[in-house]
Amino acid sequence: MGFLDDLKAKASEVKTGLVTEAKRFKNKDFHTAVVAACALIAYADGEVSADEKKKMAGFMQVNDAMKIFDINTTIEIFNKYIQQMEFDLDIGRSEALTAIAKLSGKAAEARTVVRLAGAIGAADGDFDDSEKAAVRTICNELSLDATEFGL
């Protein structure tokens, strides 16, 4: 097996692991935390275009780990956090981080949220500095070391 085959196998293993973890944590707090993280990533540069909203919804529909949740509920939660950030950035971010913080002390769930946030940030092929900073903020909120996730 060549290097490329090894890389493909590892990527598939990571994807399967995220799906398994997400299914294991299928509950309201986990779902809300993941969507709040999505909103923070999407709003990382200070705005969310209609195109970004469509991409986020598309990601949620096609990502195997996120397909376990009802897409309408996911979009409703996502829009709530985005609207809060558009109204008042500090309050909106605080509300999103409060939802994420509900997973503090639940290490496995918290780590899965961070991994999904990273996957969302990288979904468009450009995991930029503002998105990485948002994931680091999520790590801080969950008392996780960002370097554990390559940040």
DSSP file with accessible surface (Angstrom, degrees, kcal/mol):
  #  RESIDUE AA STRUCTURE BP1 BP2  ACC     N-H-->O    O-->H-N    N-H-->O    O-->H-N    TCO  KAPPA ALPHA  PHI   PSI    X-CA   Y-CA   Z-CA
    1    1 A M              0   0  168      0, 0.0     2,-0.0     0, 0.0     0, 0.0   0.000 360.0 360.0 360.0 129.9    0.0    0.0    0.0
    2    2 A G     >  -     0   0   38      1,-0.1     4,-2.4     4,-0.0     5,-0.2  -0.204 360.0 -95.8 -84.1 175.1    1.4    3.4   -1.0
    3    3 A F  H  > S+     0   0  162      1,-0.2     4,-2.5     2,-0.2     5,-0.2   0.906 123.8  51.7 -57.4 -44.2    1.5    6.6    0.8
    4    4 A L  H  > S+     0   0  105      1,-0.2     4,-2.6     2,-0.2    -1,-0.2   0.913 109.5  49.8 -63.2 -40.3   -1.6    7.9   -0.9
    5    5 A D  H  > S+     0   0   83      1,-0.2     4,-2.4     2,-0.2    -1,-0.2   0.904 110.5  50.4 -64.5 -40.6   -3.5    4.8    0.0
    6    6 A D  H  X S+     0   0   85     -4,-2.4     4,-2.3     2,-0.2    -2,-0.2   0.910 110.9  49.5 -60.9 -43.3   -2.4    5.2    3.6
    7    7 A L  H  X S+     0   0   95     -4,-2.5     4,-2.5     2,-0.2    -2,-0.2   0.922 111.3  48.3 -63.7 -43.9   -3.6    8.8    3.6
    8    8 A K  H  X S+     0   0  131     -4,-2.6     4,-2.4     2,-0.2    -1,-0.2   0.912 111.6  50.2 -63.1 -41.7   -7.0    7.8    2.1
    9    9 A A  H  X S+     0   0   49     -4,-2.4     4,-2.3     1,-0.2    -2,-0.2   0.915 111.0  48.7 -63.9 -41.6   -7.4    5.1    4.7
   10   10 A K  H  X S+     0   0  115     -4,-2.3     4,-2.5     2,-0.2    -2,-0.2   0.921 110.7  50.3 -65.9 -43.1   -6.6    7.4    7.5
   11   11 A A  H  X S+     0   0   61     -4,-2.5     4,-2.4     1,-0.2    -2,-0.2   0.915 111.5  48.8 -61.1 -41.5   -9.0   10.1    6.3
   12   12 A S  H  X S+     0   0   67     -4,-2.4     4,-2.7     1,-0.2    -1,-0.2   0.902 110.1  51.8 -65.3 -39.0  -11.7    7.5    6.0
   13   13 A E  H  X S+     0   0  123     -4,-2.3     4,-2.4     2,-0.2    -2,-0.2   0.916 110.4  48.0 -63.6 -43.1  -10.9    6.3    9.6
   14   14 A V  H  X S+     0   0   77     -4,-2.5     4,-2.4     2,-0.2    -2,-0.2   0.930 112.5  49.1 -63.1 -45.8  -11.2    9.8   10.9
   15   15 A K  H  X S+     0   0  116     -4,-2.4     4,-2.2     1,-0.2    -2,-0.2   0.939 111.9  48.1 -60.5 -46.6  -14.5   10.4    9.1
   16   16 A T  H  X S+     0   0   79     -4,-2.7     4,-2.6     1,-0.2    -1,-0.2   0.910 110.4  53.0 -61.7 -39.7  -15.9    7.1   10.4
   17   17 A G  H  X S+     0   0   25     -4,-2.4     4,-2.7    -5,-0.2    -1,-0.2   0.910 108.5  48.9 -62.7 -43.1  -14.8    8.0   13.9
   18   18 A L  H  X S+     0   0   19     -4,-2.4     4,-2.8     2,-0.2     5,-0.2   0.914 111.6  49.4 -64.0 -40.4  -16.5   11.4   13.8
   19   19 A V  H  X S+     0   0   21     -4,-2.2     4,-2.5     2,-0.2     5,-0.2   0.948 112.6  47.5 -64.1 -46.0  -19.7    9.8   12.6
   20   20 A T  H  X S+     0   0   83     -4,-2.6     4,-1.9     1,-0.2    -2,-0.2   0.926 114.4  46.7 -61.6 -44.9  -19.6    7.2   15.4
   21   21 A E  H  X S+     0   0   41     -4,-2.7     4,-1.5     2,-0.2    -1,-0.2   0.925 111.6  50.4 -63.7 -46.2  -18.9    9.8   18.0
   22   22 A A  H  < S+     0   0    0     -4,-2.8     3,-0.3     1,-0.2    -2,-0.2   0.919 110.4  49.8 -61.0 -41.3  -21.6   12.1   16.8
   23   23 A K  H >< S+     0   0  126     -4,-2.5     3,-1.3     1,-0.2    -1,-0.2   0.890 108.1  54.3 -63.9 -38.0  -24.2    9.3   16.9
   24   24 A R  H 3< S+     0   0  161     -4,-1.9    -1,-0.2     1,-0.3    -2,-0.2   0.819 112.9  43.3 -64.7 -30.6  -23.1    8.4   20.4
   25   25 A F  T 3< S+     0   0   18     -4,-1.5     2,-1.5    -3,-0.3    -1,-0.3   0.009  73.7 147.4-105.7  26.5  -23.7   11.9   21.5
   26   26 A K    <   +     0   0  130     -3,-1.3     2,-0.3     4,-0.1    -3,-0.1  -0.477  32.5 116.4 -69.8  93.1  -27.0   12.5   19.7
   27   27 A N  S  > S-     0   0   63     -2,-1.5     4,-2.7     1,-0.1     5,-0.2  -0.959  76.9 -99.6-152.0 168.3  -28.7   14.8   22.2
   28   28 A K  H  > S+     0   0  167     -2,-0.3     4,-3.0     1,-0.2     5,-0.2   0.901 117.9  49.1 -61.7 -46.7  -30.0   18.4   22.4
   29   29 A D  H  > S+     0   0   58      2,-0.2     4,-2.4     1,-0.2    -1,-0.2   0.918 114.1  46.2 -62.5 -41.5  -27.0   19.9   24.2
   30   30 A F  H  > S+     0   0    0     -5,-0.2     4,-2.6     2,-0.2     5,-0.2   0.949 114.1  48.1 -64.8 -47.3  -24.5   18.3   21.8
   31   31 A H  H  X S+     0   0   14     -4,-2.7     4,-2.5     1,-0.2     5,-0.2   0.943 113.7  46.9 -58.3 -48.6  -26.6   19.3   18.7
   32   32 A T  H  X S+     0   0   20     -4,-3.0     4,-2.8     1,-0.2    -1,-0.2   0.907 111.8  51.1 -62.9 -41.1  -26.9   22.9   19.9
   33   33 A A  H  X S+     0   0    0     -4,-2.4     4,-2.4    -5,-0.2    -1,-0.2   0.919 110.5  48.5 -63.2 -42.9  -23.2   23.1   20.8
   34   34 A V  H  X S+     0   0    2     -4,-2.6     4,-2.4     2,-0.2    -2,-0.2   0.939 114.3  45.3 -63.6 -43.7  -22.2   21.9   17.3
   35   35 A V  H  X S+     0   0    0     -4,-2.5     4,-2.5     2,-0.2    -2,-0.2   0.903 111.3  52.5 -69.5 -37.5  -24.5   24.3   15.6
   36   36 A A  H  X S+     0   0    0     -4,-2.8     4,-2.4    -5,-0.2    -1,-0.2   0.918 109.6  50.1 -61.8 -40.6  -23.3   27.2   17.9
   37   37 A A  H  X S+     0   0    1     -4,-2.4     4,-2.5     2,-0.2    -2,-0.2   0.914 108.5  52.8 -62.7 -41.3  -19.7   26.3   16.9
   38   38 A C  H  X S+     0   0    0     -4,-2.4     4,-3.0     1,-0.2    -2,-0.2   0.914 108.9  49.7 -58.3 -44.1  -20.8   26.3   13.2
   39   39 A A  H  X S+     0   0    0     -4,-2.5     4,-2.4     1,-0.2    -1,-0.2   0.913 110.1  50.0 -64.2 -41.4  -22.2   29.8   13.7
   40   40 A L  H  < S+     0   0   12     -4,-2.4     4,-0.2     2,-0.2    -1,-0.2   0.906 113.2  46.5 -62.5 -40.9  -19.0   31.0   15.4
   41   41 A I  H >< S+     0   0    3     -4,-2.5     3,-1.2     1,-0.2     4,-0.3   0.940 113.5  48.3 -65.6 -47.0  -16.9   29.6   12.5
   42   42 A A  H 3< S+     0   0    5     -4,-3.0     3,-0.4     1,-0.3     5,-0.3   0.866 117.1  42.1 -62.3 -35.1  -19.2   31.1    9.9
   43   43 A Y  T >< S+     0   0   23     -4,-2.4     3,-2.5    -5,-0.2    -1,-0.3   0.348  82.1 109.4 -94.0   7.6  -19.2   34.5   11.6
   44   44 A A  T <  S+     0   0   17     -3,-1.2    -1,-0.2     1,-0.3    -2,-0.1   0.820  79.1  48.3 -56.4 -33.1  -15.4   34.4   12.3
   45   45 A D  T 3  S-     0   0   84     -3,-0.4    -1,-0.3     2,-0.4    -2,-0.1   0.381 125.4 -98.7 -91.9   5.2  -14.7   37.1    9.8
   46   46 A G  S <  S+     0   0   35     -3,-2.5     2,-0.3     1,-0.1    -2,-0.1   0.442  95.7  53.1  97.5  -0.5  -17.4   39.4   11.1
   47   47 A E        -     0   0  128     -5,-0.3     2,-0.5     2,-0.0    -2,-0.4  -0.988  60.6-145.8-159.6 157.9  -20.1   38.6    8.6
   48   48 A V        -     0   0   14     -2,-0.3     2,-0.1    -5,-0.1    -5,-0.1  -0.972  19.3-153.6-131.0 115.7  -22.1   35.8    7.0
   49   49 A S     >  -     0   0   51     -2,-0.5     4,-2.1    -7,-0.2     5,-0.2  -0.378  31.3-108.9 -81.1 164.8  -23.1   36.0    3.4
   50   50 A A  H  > S+     0   0   65      1,-0.2     4,-2.3     2,-0.2     5,-0.2   0.889 122.2  55.8 -59.2 -36.2  -26.1   34.2    2.0
   51   51 A D  H  > S+     0   0   88      1,-0.2     4,-2.4     2,-0.2    -1,-0.2   0.909 105.7  50.1 -64.4 -40.7  -23.7   32.0    0.1
   52   52 A E  H  > S+     0   0   50      2,-0.2     4,-2.5     1,-0.2    -1,-0.2   0.892 109.2  52.0 -64.8 -38.6  -21.9   31.0    3.4
   53   53 A K  H  X S+     0   0   68     -4,-2.1     4,-2.5     2,-0.2    -2,-0.2   0.916 110.4  48.4 -63.1 -41.6  -25.3   30.2    5.0
   54   54 A K  H  X S+     0   0  153     -4,-2.3     4,-2.7     2,-0.2    -2,-0.2   0.913 111.7  49.4 -64.3 -42.3  -26.1   27.9    2.0
   55   55 A K  H  X S+     0   0  116     -4,-2.4     4,-2.8     2,-0.2    -2,-0.2   0.906 111.0  49.9 -63.3 -40.9  -22.7   26.2    2.2
   56   56 A M  H  X S+     0   0   20     -4,-2.5     4,-2.4     2,-0.2    -2,-0.2   0.937 112.4  46.4 -64.2 -45.0  -23.2   25.7    6.0
   57   57 A A  H  X S+     0   0   23     -4,-2.5     4,-1.7     1,-0.2    -2,-0.2   0.916 113.2  50.5 -63.4 -40.9  -26.6   24.2    5.4
   58   58 A G  H  X S+     0   0   24     -4,-2.7     4,-1.9     2,-0.2     5,-0.3   0.914 109.1  51.0 -62.3 -42.3  -25.3   22.0    2.6
   59   59 A F  H  X S+     0   0   32     -4,-2.8     4,-2.8     1,-0.2    -2,-0.2   0.927 109.1  51.1 -60.1 -44.3  -22.4   20.8    4.8
   60   60 A M  H  < S+     0   0    6     -4,-2.4    -1,-0.2     1,-0.2    -2,-0.2   0.825 111.8  48.0 -64.5 -30.7  -24.9   19.9    7.5
   61   61 A Q  H  < S+     0   0  108     -4,-1.7    -1,-0.2    -5,-0.2    -2,-0.2   0.802 121.2  33.0 -80.3 -29.9  -27.0   17.9    5.0
   62   62 A V  H  < S+     0   0  104     -4,-1.9     2,-0.4    -5,-0.1    -2,-0.2   0.695  90.9  98.7-102.9 -19.7  -24.1   16.0    3.5
   63   63 A N    >X  -     0   0   35     -4,-2.8     4,-1.8    -5,-0.3     3,-0.8  -0.548  67.6-144.1 -71.8 123.4  -21.7   15.5    6.4
   64   64 A D  T 34 S+     0   0   52     -2,-0.4     4,-0.3     1,-0.3    -1,-0.2   0.847  97.8  53.5 -58.2 -36.0  -22.3   12.0    7.7
   65   65 A A  T 34 S+     0   0    2      1,-0.2     3,-0.3     2,-0.1    -1,-0.3   0.814 115.0  40.3 -70.5 -27.6  -21.7   13.1   11.3
   66   66 A M  T X4 S+     0   0    2     -3,-0.8     3,-2.0    -7,-0.2    -2,-0.2   0.656  93.3  81.2 -97.2 -15.0  -24.3   15.9   11.1
   67   67 A K  T 3< S+     0   0  115     -4,-1.8    -1,-0.2     1,-0.3    -2,-0.1   0.672  76.6  76.2 -64.9 -13.7  -26.9   14.0    9.1
   68   68 A I  T 3  S+     0   0   26     -4,-0.3     2,-0.3    -3,-0.3    -1,-0.3   0.662  88.1  72.2 -71.7 -13.3  -28.1   12.4   12.3
   69   69 A F  S <  S-     0   0   20     -3,-2.0     2,-0.3    -9,-0.2   -43,-0.0  -0.776  97.7 -98.6-105.1 148.8  -29.8   15.7   13.2
   70   70 A D     >  -     0   0   85     -2,-0.3     4,-2.3     1,-0.2     5,-0.1  -0.449  28.9-144.9 -63.1 124.3  -32.9   17.2   11.7
   71   71 A I  H  > S+     0   0   35     -2,-0.3     4,-2.8     1,-0.2     5,-0.2   0.860  96.3  55.3 -65.0 -35.4  -31.8   19.8    9.2
   72   72 A N  H  > S+     0   0  113      2,-0.2     4,-2.2     1,-0.2    -1,-0.2   0.925 110.5  45.1 -65.1 -41.8  -34.7   22.1    9.9
   73   73 A T  H  > S+     0   0   59      2,-0.2     4,-2.6     1,-0.2     5,-0.2   0.912 112.7  52.7 -65.6 -41.4  -33.9   22.3   13.6
   74   74 A T  H  X S+     0   0    3     -4,-2.3     4,-2.7     1,-0.2    -2,-0.2   0.936 110.6  46.1 -59.8 -47.3  -30.2   22.7   12.7
   75   75 A I  H  X S+     0   0   57     -4,-2.8     4,-3.0     1,-0.2     5,-0.2   0.909 111.3  53.0 -64.2 -39.8  -31.0   25.7   10.4
   76   76 A E  H  X S+     0   0  140     -4,-2.2     4,-1.9    -5,-0.2    -2,-0.2   0.931 112.7  43.6 -61.2 -46.1  -33.3   27.2   13.0
   77   77 A I  H  X S+     0   0   22     -4,-2.6     4,-2.1     2,-0.2    -2,-0.2   0.927 114.2  50.8 -65.1 -45.5  -30.6   27.0   15.7
   78   78 A F  H  X S+     0   0   13     -4,-2.7     4,-2.5    -5,-0.2    -2,-0.2   0.944 110.8  48.2 -58.1 -49.0  -27.9   28.3   13.3
   79   79 A N  H  X S+     0   0   52     -4,-3.0     4,-2.9     1,-0.2     5,-0.2   0.871 107.1  57.4 -61.5 -37.5  -30.0   31.3   12.2
   80   80 A K  H  X S+     0   0   92     -4,-1.9     4,-2.1    -5,-0.2    -1,-0.2   0.947 110.6  42.6 -58.5 -47.8  -30.7   32.1   15.9
   81   81 A Y  H  X S+     0   0    8     -4,-2.1     4,-2.3     2,-0.2    -2,-0.2   0.904 114.3  50.3 -68.6 -39.6  -27.0   32.4   16.7
   82   82 A I  H  X S+     0   0    1     -4,-2.5     4,-2.6     2,-0.2     5,-0.2   0.939 110.6  49.7 -63.3 -45.0  -26.2   34.3   13.5
   83   83 A Q  H  X S+     0   0  122     -4,-2.9     4,-2.2     1,-0.2    -1,-0.2   0.900 109.8  51.7 -60.8 -39.8  -29.1   36.8   14.1
   84   84 A Q  H  X S+     0   0   52     -4,-2.1     4,-2.7    -5,-0.2     8,-0.6   0.915 111.5  46.7 -63.2 -41.8  -27.8   37.3   17.7
   85   85 A M  H  < S+     0   0    1     -4,-2.3    -2,-0.2     7,-0.2    -1,-0.2   0.874 111.6  51.2 -68.4 -36.2  -24.3   38.0   16.4
   86   86 A E  H  < S+     0   0   93     -4,-2.6     3,-0.2    -5,-0.2    -1,-0.2   0.874 113.3  45.4 -68.0 -34.9  -25.6   40.4   13.7
   87   87 A F  H  < S-     0   0  184     -4,-2.2     2,-0.3     1,-0.3    -2,-0.2   0.942 140.9  -6.6 -71.9 -49.6  -27.6   42.3   16.4
   88   88 A D     X  -     0   0   63     -4,-2.7     4,-3.1    -5,-0.2    -1,-0.3  -0.840  63.7-156.0-151.3 109.4  -24.8   42.5   18.9
   89   89 A L  H  > S+     0   0   58     -2,-0.3     4,-2.8    -3,-0.2     5,-0.3   0.892  93.3  47.4 -56.7 -46.6  -21.6   40.6   18.2
   90   90 A D  H  > S+     0   0  122      2,-0.2     4,-2.3     1,-0.2    -1,-0.2   0.926 115.6  44.2 -64.6 -44.2  -20.5   40.3   21.8
   91   91 A I  H  > S+     0   0   91      2,-0.2     4,-2.7     1,-0.2    -2,-0.2   0.925 114.2  50.7 -66.6 -43.0  -23.8   39.1   23.1
   92   92 A G  H  X S+     0   0    0     -4,-3.1     4,-2.3    -8,-0.6    -7,-0.2   0.929 112.2  45.9 -60.4 -45.8  -24.2   36.7   20.1
   93   93 A R  H  X S+     0   0   90     -4,-2.8     4,-2.9    -5,-0.2     5,-0.2   0.910 112.0  52.6 -63.4 -41.1  -20.8   35.2   20.7
   94   94 A S  H  X S+     0   0   62     -4,-2.3     4,-2.3    -5,-0.3    -2,-0.2   0.913 109.2  49.1 -60.6 -43.0  -21.5   34.9   24.4
   95   95 A E  H  X S+     0   0   82     -4,-2.7     4,-1.8     2,-0.2    -1,-0.2   0.916 112.6  47.7 -63.4 -43.4  -24.7   33.1   23.7
   96   96 A A  H  X S+     0   0    0     -4,-2.3     4,-2.1     1,-0.2    -2,-0.2   0.928 112.9  48.2 -63.9 -43.8  -23.0   30.7   21.3
   97   97 A L  H  X S+     0   0   28     -4,-2.9     4,-2.8     1,-0.2    -2,-0.2   0.852 107.2  56.8 -67.4 -31.7  -20.2   30.0   23.8
   98   98 A T  H  X S+     0   0   74     -4,-2.3     4,-0.8    -5,-0.2    -1,-0.2   0.913 107.6  48.1 -63.8 -41.4  -22.7   29.5   26.6
   99   99 A A  H >< S+     0   0    6     -4,-1.8     3,-0.7     1,-0.2   -66,-0.2   0.911 113.7  47.2 -64.0 -41.3  -24.3   26.7   24.6
  100  100 A I  H >< S+     0   0    0     -4,-2.1     3,-2.2     1,-0.2    -2,-0.2   0.905 103.5  62.7 -66.6 -39.3  -20.9   25.2   23.9
  101  101 A A  H >< S+     0   0   26     -4,-2.8     3,-2.5     1,-0.3    -1,-0.2   0.715  82.1  79.8 -62.9 -19.0  -19.9   25.5   27.5
  102  102 A K  T << S+     0   0  121     -4,-0.8    -1,-0.3    -3,-0.7    -2,-0.2   0.708  89.6  56.9 -61.2 -15.9  -22.7   23.1   28.5
  103  103 A L  T X  S+     0   0    0     -3,-2.2     3,-2.2    -4,-0.2     7,-0.4   0.416  76.5 125.1 -95.9   2.1  -20.4   20.3   27.3
  104  104 A S  T <  S+     0   0   53     -3,-2.5    39,-0.1     1,-0.3    38,-0.1  -0.360  76.4  25.1 -59.5 137.5  -17.6   21.4   29.8
  105  105 A G  T 3  S+     0   0   85     37,-0.4     2,-0.6     1,-0.1    -1,-0.3   0.393  99.5  95.9  86.2  -6.3  -16.6   18.4   31.8
  106  106 A K    <>  +     0   0   87     -3,-2.2     4,-2.9     1,-0.2     5,-0.2  -0.733  55.3 180.0-113.2  77.3  -17.9   16.0   29.1
  107  107 A A  H  > S+     0   0   51     -2,-0.6     4,-2.7     1,-0.2     5,-0.2   0.843  73.4  48.6 -54.3 -45.5  -14.5   15.5   27.5
  108  108 A A  H  > S+     0   0   42      1,-0.2     4,-1.9     2,-0.2    -1,-0.2   0.935 115.7  43.8 -65.5 -43.6  -15.5   13.1   24.7
  109  109 A E  H  > S+     0   0   26      2,-0.2     4,-2.3     1,-0.2    -2,-0.2   0.920 113.9  51.4 -65.2 -43.3  -18.4   15.3   23.6
  110  110 A A  H  X S+     0   0    2     -4,-2.9     4,-2.2    -7,-0.4    -2,-0.2   0.919 109.8  48.8 -60.5 -45.1  -16.3   18.5   23.9
  111  111 A R  H  X S+     0   0   74     -4,-2.7     4,-2.6    -5,-0.2    -1,-0.2   0.885 109.5  52.7 -63.5 -37.6  -13.5   17.0   21.8
  112  112 A T  H  X S+     0   0    0     -4,-1.9     4,-2.8    -5,-0.2     5,-0.2   0.917 107.3  51.9 -65.0 -40.6  -16.0   15.9   19.1
  113  113 A V  H  X S+     0   0    0     -4,-2.3     4,-2.8     2,-0.2    -2,-0.2   0.936 110.9  48.2 -60.1 -43.8  -17.5   19.4   18.9
  114  114 A V  H  X S+     0   0    2     -4,-2.2     4,-2.5     2,-0.2    -2,-0.2   0.929 111.9  48.9 -64.7 -42.9  -13.9   20.8   18.4
  115  115 A R  H  X S+     0   0   81     -4,-2.6     4,-2.3     1,-0.2    -1,-0.2   0.914 113.1  47.1 -64.0 -41.2  -13.2   18.2   15.7
  116  116 A L  H  X S+     0   0    0     -4,-2.8     4,-2.7     2,-0.2    -2,-0.2   0.907 109.7  53.7 -66.2 -39.2  -16.5   19.0   13.9
  117  117 A A  H  X S+     0   0    1     -4,-2.8     4,-2.6    -5,-0.2    -2,-0.2   0.918 109.8  48.3 -60.2 -42.2  -15.8   22.7   14.2
  118  118 A G  H  X S+     0   0   18     -4,-2.5     4,-2.0     2,-0.2    -1,-0.2   0.911 110.6  50.7 -63.7 -40.7  -12.4   22.2   12.5
  119  119 A A  H  X S+     0   0   34     -4,-2.3     4,-0.7     2,-0.2    -2,-0.2   0.903 111.2  48.9 -64.2 -38.5  -14.0   20.1    9.8
  120  120 A I  H >< S+     0   0   11     -4,-2.7     3,-0.9     1,-0.2     4,-0.4   0.929 109.9  51.2 -66.7 -43.8  -16.6   22.8    9.2
  121  121 A G  H 3< S+     0   0    0     -4,-2.6     3,-0.4     1,-0.3     5,-0.3   0.862 116.2  41.2 -60.8 -34.8  -13.8   25.5    9.1
  122  122 A A  H >< S+     0   0   45     -4,-2.0     3,-2.2     1,-0.2    -1,-0.3   0.496  86.8  98.6 -91.7  -2.4  -11.9   23.4    6.5
  123  123 A A  T << S+     0   0   58     -3,-0.9    -1,-0.2    -4,-0.7    -2,-0.1   0.810  83.6  48.5 -59.0 -32.0  -15.0   22.4    4.5
  124  124 A D  T 3  S-     0   0   88     -4,-0.4    -1,-0.3    -3,-0.4    -2,-0.1   0.388 119.5-107.4 -90.8   6.2  -14.5   25.0    1.9
  125  125 A G  S <  S+     0   0   72     -3,-2.2     2,-0.4     1,-0.0    -2,-0.1   0.442  99.2  88.1  86.4  -0.4  -10.8   24.2    1.5
  126  126 A D        -     0   0   94     -5,-0.3     2,-1.5     2,-0.0    -2,-0.1  -0.791  49.9-177.4-135.9  90.7   -9.6   27.3    3.2
  127  127 A F        -     0   0   49     -2,-0.4    -5,-0.1    -5,-0.2    -6,-0.1  -0.681  29.2-166.2 -86.6  85.2   -9.3   27.0    7.0
  128  128 A D     >  -     0   0   47     -2,-1.5     4,-2.5    -7,-0.3     5,-0.2  -0.123  32.5 -99.4 -78.6 173.4   -8.3   30.6    7.5
  129  129 A D  H  > S+     0   0  125      1,-0.2     4,-2.4     2,-0.2     5,-0.1   0.846 120.8  53.2 -61.6 -37.3   -6.8   32.4   10.5
  130  130 A S  H  > S+     0   0   40      2,-0.2     4,-1.8     1,-0.2    -1,-0.2   0.896 110.9  47.4 -68.0 -35.8  -10.1   33.8   11.7
  131  131 A E  H  > S+     0   0   16      2,-0.2     4,-2.2     1,-0.2    -2,-0.2   0.909 111.5  50.4 -69.7 -40.7  -11.7   30.4   11.6
  132  132 A K  H  X S+     0   0   72     -4,-2.5     4,-2.5     1,-0.2    -2,-0.2   0.906 108.9  52.3 -62.4 -39.5   -8.8   28.9   13.5
  133  133 A A  H  X S+     0   0   39     -4,-2.4     4,-2.3     1,-0.2    -1,-0.2   0.893 107.6  52.2 -63.5 -39.0   -9.1   31.6   16.1
  134  134 A A  H  X S+     0   0   13     -4,-1.8     4,-2.1     2,-0.2    -1,-0.2   0.912 109.7  48.4 -63.8 -40.7  -12.8   30.8   16.5
  135  135 A V  H  X S+     0   0    1     -4,-2.2     4,-2.6     2,-0.2    -2,-0.2   0.908 109.6  52.5 -67.7 -37.6  -11.9   27.1   17.1
  136  136 A R  H  X S+     0   0   91     -4,-2.5     4,-2.7     2,-0.2    -2,-0.2   0.909 107.8  52.1 -62.1 -39.4   -9.3   28.1   19.6
  137  137 A T  H  X S+     0   0   63     -4,-2.3     4,-2.4     2,-0.2    -1,-0.2   0.915 109.0  49.9 -61.7 -41.5  -11.9   30.2   21.4
  138  138 A I  H  X S+     0   0    0     -4,-2.1     4,-1.7     2,-0.2    -2,-0.2   0.925 109.6  51.4 -62.5 -43.7  -14.1   27.1   21.5
  139  139 A C  H  <>S+     0   0    0     -4,-2.6     5,-3.0     1,-0.2     4,-0.2   0.929 109.7  49.7 -58.0 -46.7  -11.2   25.1   22.9
  140  140 A N  H ><5S+     0   0  117     -4,-2.7     3,-1.4     1,-0.2    -1,-0.2   0.903 108.5  52.7 -59.7 -42.8  -10.7   27.7   25.6
  141  141 A E  H 3<5S+     0   0   72     -4,-2.4    -1,-0.2     1,-0.3    -2,-0.2   0.837 114.1  43.0 -62.3 -32.4  -14.4   27.6   26.5
  142  142 A L  T 3<5S-     0   0    7     -4,-1.7   -37,-0.4    -3,-0.2    -1,-0.3   0.307 113.5-117.9 -95.9   6.5  -14.2   23.8   26.9
  143  143 A S  T < 5 +     0   0  107     -3,-1.4     2,-0.3    -4,-0.2    -3,-0.2   0.870  67.4 142.1  56.7  40.5  -10.9   23.9   28.8
  144  144 A L      < -     0   0   18     -5,-3.0     2,-0.6    -6,-0.1    -1,-0.2  -0.863  58.9-112.4-110.2 148.7   -9.2   21.9   26.0
  145  145 A D    >   -     0   0   95     -2,-0.3     3,-1.6     1,-0.2     4,-0.4  -0.694  19.8-151.4 -81.3 116.9   -5.7   22.5   24.7
  146  146 A A  G > >S+     0   0   12     -2,-0.6     5,-1.9     1,-0.3     3,-1.7   0.794  92.6  66.9 -61.0 -28.5   -5.9   23.8   21.1
  147  147 A T  G > 5S+     0   0   91      1,-0.3     3,-1.7     3,-0.2    -1,-0.3   0.790  87.1  69.0 -65.7 -22.8   -2.6   22.3   20.3
  148  148 A E  G < 5S+     0   0   91     -3,-1.6    -1,-0.3     1,-0.3    -2,-0.2   0.778 104.3  43.4 -61.8 -23.2   -4.2   18.9   20.7
  149  149 A F  G < 5S-     0   0   44     -3,-1.7    -1,-0.3    -4,-0.4    -2,-0.2   0.130 126.1 -99.1-108.8  14.7   -6.2   19.7   17.5
  150  150 A G  T < 5       0   0   72     -3,-1.7    -3,-0.2     1,-0.2    -2,-0.1   0.741 360.0 360.0  77.5  23.1   -3.3   21.2   15.6
  151  151 A L      <       0   0   40     -5,-1.9    -1,-0.2    -6,-0.1    -2,-0.1  -0.834 360.0 360.0-109.4 360.0   -4.1   24.8   16.4
